[in-house]
Amino acid sequence: MKNGKGLKNRKLSRILEDYPFLPSFFKDNLIGIDGKGNLTITELLNSIDEEEIEDKALDVENFHQSISEYIDQMLEFLGEEENKGVSKLTIIPGRDKLGNDEKFDSIEIGKSEIISIVGPTGSGKSRLLADIEWTAQADTPTMRKILVNDEIPDKKWRFSSSNKLVAQLSQNMNFVMDLTVSEFLELHAKSRMVVDEESVIKKIIEEANKLAGEKFDTDTPVTSLSGGQSRALMIADTAILSSSPIVLIDEIENAGIDRKKALQLLVGEEKIVLMATHDPLLALMGDKRIVINNGGIKKIITTTDKERKILTDLEKMDMVIQGMRKKLRYGEVLTEKDLNGGRNA
């Protein structure tokens, strides 16, 4: 018993606020809790007469232990207990495709940090993301090791479908379910035992529409979303609803979304973000960048103040390009003014 400790003297209403999945436990034990929020669990049990206890086969003596164990099991299933405590990811060197040792001591990444991964096509960027997702322990081709909070991660993070250490956003995201956006998010919210589903779903859609080039609403079928809209929805969903503390992004530059806002949303939710990219704007948005070549990590570069100034110019250039792209989408004709962001040439 860990998170389920100390329940005896707490009001039921407060316990249900902390653990919104508990009503199902009382229902399974045939105990009504409506209108009894001011009672403690002990008082609730004392209010049940002996005949009813016998009829429902309640194990009153071990009830507190049972509810504590249920809470711990549910938190583990949902990934809440472990994932909230992830504050640092460490990459321990392995080797490149030729078997040469990677020449760095280790790479440490903390909450709300953005790490860009750069290198030629086929250099091994996706392999590094896969090592992190697998929480590699010298058991992948690169022989790298991944530590979480300076410790070897629990193996259940590799295999659990619900308790995921890592959320990965791949290049291609296509939906096949016959659901609306609202229905899709509702399913995810229910799986996370979210209390106020409506407000959470509303927030996800609002944030997604800030990222997408073209807005969508709650009734839009997920199968009709464009590539950019799909990516925007999944980024917002991952930031707000996913319990995974680490987010891996593979080439976000081709997604047709506001890339800067997407990264700000993720780090604002205290995610550790790693992204493989060919885009200089995205590369310089990172706090550091990992340079990959021939399957190995060749260099780790901290973004300098001079590069931050270059990033400001790149963002201005990007705004010009995005503005022209928007005009072309809506059938407008470009002029020389568009090269200067709409200002006179």
C-alpha positions in Angstrom: 0.0 0.0 0.0 1.5 3.3 -1.1 -1.0 6.0 -2.4 -3.9 4.2 -0.7 -2.6 4.9 2.8 -4.2 7.2 5.3 -7.8 6.8 4.0 -9.6 6.0 7.3 -10.1 9.5 8.6 -10.7 11.3 5.2 -14.1 12.3 4.0 -15.4 10.2 1.1 -16.0 13.3 -1.0 -12.3 14.2 -0.8 -11.2 10.7 -1.5 -13.3 10.6 -4.7 -11.8 13.9 -5.8 -8.3 12.3 -5.6 -9.3 8.9 -7.0 -12.3 9.4 -9.4 -12.2 5.7 -10.4 -13.3 4.6 -6.9 -17.1 4.6 -7.4 -16.7 1.4 -9.4 -15.0 -0.2 -6.4 -17.9 0.6 -4.1 -20.4 -0.5 -6.8 -18.6 -3.9 -7.2 -18.9 -4.3 -3.4 -22.6 -3.4 -3.5 -22.1 -0.3 -1.3 -24.1 2.8 -2.1 -22.2 6.1 -1.7 -24.8 8.6 -3.0 -25.3 11.4 -0.5 -22.6 10.1 1.8 -19.7 12.3 0.9 -19.4 13.7 4.4 -18.7 10.3 5.9 -15.3 8.7 6.3 -14.9 5.1 5.0 -15.0 3.9 8.6 -18.2 5.8 9.2 -19.6 4.4 5.9 -18.9 0.9 7.0 -20.3 1.5 10.5 -23.6 2.6 8.9 -24.1 -0.8 7.3 -26.0 -3.2 9.6 -24.7 -6.7 10.2 -27.4 -8.4 8.2 -26.5 -6.3 5.1 -22.8 -7.0 5.7 -23.5 -10.7 5.7 -25.9 -10.6 2.8 -23.3 -8.7 0.7 -20.4 -10.9 2.0 -18.4 -7.8 2.9 -15.0 -8.3 4.5 -15.2 -5.3 6.8 -12.0 -6.2 8.7 -9.9 -6.0 5.6 -11.9 -3.4 3.7 -9.4 -0.5 4.2 -6.6 -2.7 2.9 -8.6 -3.8 -0.1 -9.5 -0.3 -1.1 -5.8 0.8 -0.7 -4.6 -2.1 -2.9 -7.2 -1.2 -5.5 -6.1 2.4 -5.6 -2.4 1.4 -6.0 -3.3 -1.1 -8.7 -5.3 1.5 -10.6 -2.6 4.2 -10.3 -0.1 1.7 -11.7 -2.5 0.7 -14.5 -3.0 4.3 -15.4 0.7 5.1 -15.2 0.1 8.0 -12.8 2.4 7.1 -9.9 5.6 6.4 -11.8 5.2 8.9 -14.7 4.7 11.9 -12.4 8.1 11.2 -10.9 10.1 11.2 -14.1 12.4 14.2 -14.0 15.4 13.1 -16.0 16.3 10.9 -19.0 19.9 9.8 -19.5 21.5 8.3 -22.7 24.6 6.2 -22.1 26.8 5.7 -25.1 26.9 2.6 -27.3 28.4 2.2 -30.8 27.9 3.2 -34.4 27.2 1.0 -37.4 30.9 0.1 -37.8 31.2 -0.9 -34.2 33.1 2.2 -33.1 32.3 3.5 -29.6 30.3 6.7 -29.3 32.5 9.4 -27.9 30.5 11.1 -25.2 30.1 10.5 -21.5 26.3 10.7 -21.3 23.4 12.9 -22.3 21.1 14.1 -19.5 17.7 15.6 -20.4 15.3 17.2 -17.9 11.6 18.2 -17.8 10.5 20.9 -20.3 13.8 20.5 -22.3 13.7 20.2 -26.1 16.4 18.2 -27.7 16.7 18.1 -31.5 18.3 15.2 -33.3 19.9 16.1 -36.6 21.9 14.2 -39.3 21.6 13.0 -42.9 18.8 10.8 -44.0 19.5 7.2 -42.9 22.1 8.3 -40.3 20.2 6.7 -37.4 18.0 9.4 -36.0 14.9 7.1 -35.8 17.1 4.4 -34.3 17.9 6.7 -31.3 14.2 7.5 -30.8 13.5 3.7 -30.9 16.3 3.1 -28.3 14.6 5.6 -26.0 11.1 4.2 -26.6 12.4 0.7 -25.9 14.4 2.0 -22.8 17.3 0.1 -24.3 19.7 -1.7 -22.0 22.5 -2.6 -24.4 20.0 -5.0 -26.1 19.6 -3.1 -29.4 22.0 -2.8 -32.4 23.5 0.4 -31.0 24.2 -1.1 -27.5 23.0 2.1 -25.9 21.5 2.3 -22.4 18.7 4.5 -21.3 18.3 5.5 -17.6 15.3 7.2 -16.0 16.0 9.3 -12.9 19.5 7.7 -12.9 18.1 4.2 -12.6 17.4 1.3 -15.0 13.7 1.7 -16.0 11.2 -0.9 -15.0 10.6 -3.4 -17.8 6.9 -3.0 -17.6 7.3 0.3 -19.5 8.4 -1.7 -22.5 5.3 -3.9 -22.6 2.4 -2.2 -20.9 -0.2 -0.7 -23.3 -1.5 1.7 -20.7 1.5 2.6 -18.6 3.7 4.1 -21.3 6.9 6.0 -20.5 7.1 7.4 -24.0 4.5 8.8 -26.4 5.8 8.8 -30.0 4.4 11.0 -32.8 5.5 9.5 -36.1 5.6 11.1 -39.5 2.4 9.5 -40.8 -0.7 9.5 -38.6 -3.9 8.2 -40.2 -7.1 7.3 -38.4 -9.1 4.2 -39.4 -11.8 4.4 -36.7 -15.3 5.5 -37.6 -15.6 8.1 -34.8 -15.9 11.9 -34.5 -13.1 13.9 -32.9 -15.2 14.2 -29.8 -15.9 10.5 -29.6 -12.2 9.7 -30.1 -11.1 12.0 -27.3 -13.9 10.8 -25.1 -12.6 7.2 -25.4 -9.1 8.4 -24.4 -10.5 10.5 -21.5 -12.5 7.5 -20.2 -9.4 5.3 -20.3 -7.6 7.8 -18.2 -10.5 8.0 -15.7 -10.8 11.8 -16.3 -13.4 13.5 -14.1 -14.4 16.5 -16.2 -14.3 14.9 -19.7 -16.1 17.8 -21.3 -13.7 20.5 -20.3 -10.6 18.4 -21.1 -12.0 17.5 -24.6 -12.8 21.2 -25.2 -9.3 22.2 -24.2 -7.6 19.6 -26.5 -9.7 20.7 -29.5 -8.9 24.4 -28.8 -5.2 23.8 -28.6 -5.2 21.6 -31.6 -7.0 24.3 -33.7 -4.2 26.7 -32.6 -1.7 24.4 -34.3 -3.7 23.3 -37.4 -3.7 25.3 -40.6 -7.4 24.7 -41.0 -9.7 24.4 -38.0 -12.0 21.4 -37.3 -14.8 20.9 -34.7 -16.0 18.2 -32.4 -18.3 16.6 -35.0 -15.6 16.2 -37.6 -14.9 12.5 -38.4 -11.3 11.6 -37.5 -11.0 9.8 -40.8 -11.6 13.1 -42.7 -8.9 15.0 -40.9 -6.0 16.2 -43.0 -2.4 15.1 -42.1 -1.8 18.5 -40.4 -5.1 18.3 -38.5 -4.4 14.7 -37.4 -0.9 15.7 -36.2 -2.3 18.8 -34.4 -5.0 16.7 -32.6 -2.5 14.1 -31.5 0.0 16.6 -30.2 -2.7 18.4 -28.2 -4.0 15.1 -26.9 -0.5 13.9 -25.9 0.3 17.2 -24.2 -2.9 17.4 -22.2 -4.3 13.9 -21.7 -1.4 11.5 -22.0 0.5 10.5 -18.9 3.7 9.7 -20.8 6.4 12.1 -19.6 8.6 11.7 -22.7 7.5 12.7 -26.2 9.4 11.6 -29.3 8.7 13.4 -32.5 9.8 12.2 -35.9 10.0 15.0 -38.5 7.3 17.5 -37.4 8.3 20.0 -40.1 6.1 18.3 -42.8 3.0 18.2 -40.7 1.4 21.5 -41.8 1.1 22.8 -38.3 2.5 25.7 -36.2 5.6 24.0 -35.1 6.7 26.5 -32.5 3.3 26.5 -30.8 3.3 22.7 -30.8 6.6 22.6 -29.0 5.6 25.3 -26.5 2.4 23.3 -25.7 4.4 20.1 -25.0 7.0 21.7 -22.8 4.4 23.8 -21.0 3.0 20.5 -19.8 6.5 19.5 -18.5 7.2 16.9 -21.1 10.7 15.9 -22.1 10.7 16.4 -25.9 13.1 14.9 -28.4 12.6 15.5 -32.1 14.3 14.2 -35.2 14.4 17.0 -37.8 16.0 18.4 -40.9 14.5 21.8 -40.3 17.1 24.5 -39.1 14.3 26.4 -37.4 13.3 23.4 -35.3 16.9 22.4 -34.7 17.7 25.8 -33.2 14.5 25.7 -31.0 16.1 22.9 -29.1 18.1 23.5 -25.9 20.7 21.1 -27.3 21.0 19.1 -30.5 22.4 15.6 -30.9 24.3 15.1 -34.2 24.0 11.6 -35.7 26.2 10.1 -38.3 26.7 6.5 -39.5 24.3 5.3 -36.8 26.2 6.8 -33.9 26.0 10.0 -31.8 29.0 12.1 -33.0 28.4 15.4 -31.2 26.2 17.2 -28.6 25.9 20.9 -29.2 24.3 23.4 -26.8 22.4 26.1 -28.7 24.4 29.3 -28.5 23.2 32.9 -28.0 24.4 33.7 -31.5 22.3 30.9 -32.9 19.3 32.2 -30.9 19.6 35.5 -32.8 19.8 33.5 -36.1 16.6 31.7 -34.9 14.8 35.0 -34.6 15.6 35.8 -38.3 14.6 32.3 -39.3 11.3 32.7 -37.6 10.7 36.0 -39.5 11.5 34.2 -42.8 9.2 31.3 -41.8 6.3 33.7 -41.2 6.8 35.1 -44.7 6.7 31.6 -46.2 3.7 30.6 -44.1 1.9 33.7 -45.2 2.5 33.0 -48.9 1.5 29.4 -48.3 -1.8 30.5 -46.8 -2.6 32.9 -49.7 -1.9 30.1 -52.2 -4.2 27.8 -50.4 -7.1 30.2 -50.7 -6.4 31.0 -54.4 -4.8 34.3 -54.0 -2.0 35.7 -56.3 1.4 36.4 -54.8 3.2 39.7 -55.3 6.6 41.0 -54.5 5.2 42.5 -51.3 4.7 38.9 -50.0 8.5 38.5 -50.1 8.6 41.1 -47.4 5.8 39.8 -45.3 3.2 42.1 -46.9 5.4 45.3 -46.6 6.3 47.4 -49.6 9.3 46.1 -51.5 
